[in-house]
Amino acid sequence: MKPAVLVVDDDPAIVELLRSHLSTDFDVVATTDPWRASELARVRRFDVHLYDLSMDPLPGLELLLLTLAAAPDTPVVLMTGEPTVERAVESLRAGATDLLLKPLRFDSIAETLKKAIAKASGRRRDGSMRLGAVHDALTRAVEAKDPTTSGHGERVRHLCAVVGTAIGLSRRELEILDSAAALHDIGKIGVPDAVLCKPGALTPAEYELIKRHPEVGGRILEPIPGMDEVRRCVVAHHERWDGKGYPNGTGGRDISTPGRVLILAEVFDALAHARSYKPAWPRAQIETFFVERSGTHFDPELTTSFLDLLRADFEKLVHLPVASNGNGNGAHKVNGGNGNGGAHSAHA
C-alpha cells in the first residue's frame, strides 16, 4: 500500500503538478483550501503532510500547528518561495520536519517525503513523542497570531499561578490551570487577521467572529491526549458565573475551579494593562469593577480571595515576572457590542 500524503497549496496549478509527480509513489490527497486540510488531518491518518507556507486565509505555519495538535507524530514538510534564515528557524522550531524551497525540484520531493516518513517511524519505535513540543508551539502561536497582545498570555499564566496557589488548588489543578492560561487564546488561529488585528472598533459582525475563538481553541486541543480538562477551561474562558457569557452560557460550578480562576485572571490583565482604546485602569477602578461584578461575572468566593490579594499588593499582581514585556494593546471596543470598557472584549 502506498503511503498517504496530504498536499496543500492555494495555487491550483502547483497542487495539480504535485499530484501528478507524487502519485506514482504516494496516495495523494490534495486541496487548495487550508481549512479543509485541517479537517482532513483530524479525521484521517496520513503518513506525511506537504504544505505551502504562504496561504490565505490560513498560512502553512498555522496549519502545521493545527496538524501537530491533531497528530503530533505525523511529519510535516513545508514549502516556501521566500527563503530566509528566520523563516526556516521558525518553521523547524514549530515542528516542521523539513523545508523545501520554491521553485520546486519535483524530482527530489518524493525522496524528501520518504525520508520524513522514515524519521517519524524511528521516533515512534523509540517511543519519543512531540506532545511537549506541540504544547510549546501552540503557546508561541497565540502571540505570533496577534503580536499586539504580546505578554498577555504569560501575565495571565503567572497571575493564575498566584491566585490558584492562594486559594489552595491541588497540584493537578494548578497544572491544568497553567496549561489553560498559556493556551487560552489559541483559537485566535481561526480568526481572520483583518479582524483580529483591526486597529479600530469592531462591527457587531466582526465581534461575532472574534467570539468564536474559545470554541475554535477547544477544537484545536480536542485531539491532544490528556488535554480534556485544559480544553474545557479554554472553551470556558469567556463564560460568566451567572451563565451570561459565551460560547455556551455555562455558569456557576458547572465551570471548573481552574476555569473560574482563568476567567478572573484574564479580565484583570485586560483592565490592568493598556489597550488601544484606553489606558491601564488604576487600582481603585479595578477594585470597584470586581466588587460590582462579584456573583454575576465572577465566582463570589473567588472574587473575595482575589480582592484580598489585590488590596495586599496590587503592583505585584500587575507586574508579575514574564518572559516578554508587551503592552498588550490588542483589545477592541465593539460597535453595538456589550463590552464593559474591555473586560468583556473577546480580544482580552
Buried (B, 14 or more C-beta within 10 A) or exposed (E): EEEBBBBBBBBEEBBBBBBEBBEEBBBBBBBBBBBEBBBBBBEEEBBBBBBBBBBEBBBBBBBBBBBBBBBBBBBBBBBBEEEEEEBBEBBEEBBBBBBBEBEBEEEEBBEBBBBBBEEBEEEEEEEEEBBEBBBBBBBBBBBBBBEBBBBBBBBBBBBBBBBBEBBEBEEEBBBBBBBBBBBBBBBBBBBBEEBBBBEEBBBEEBBBBBBBBBBBBBBBBBBBEEBEBBBBBBBBBBBBBBBEBBBBEBBEEEBBBBBBBBBBBBBBBBBBBEBBBBEBBEBEEBBEBBEEBBEEBBBEEBBBBBBEBBEEEBEEBBEBEBEEEBBBBBBBBBEEBEBBBBBBBBBB
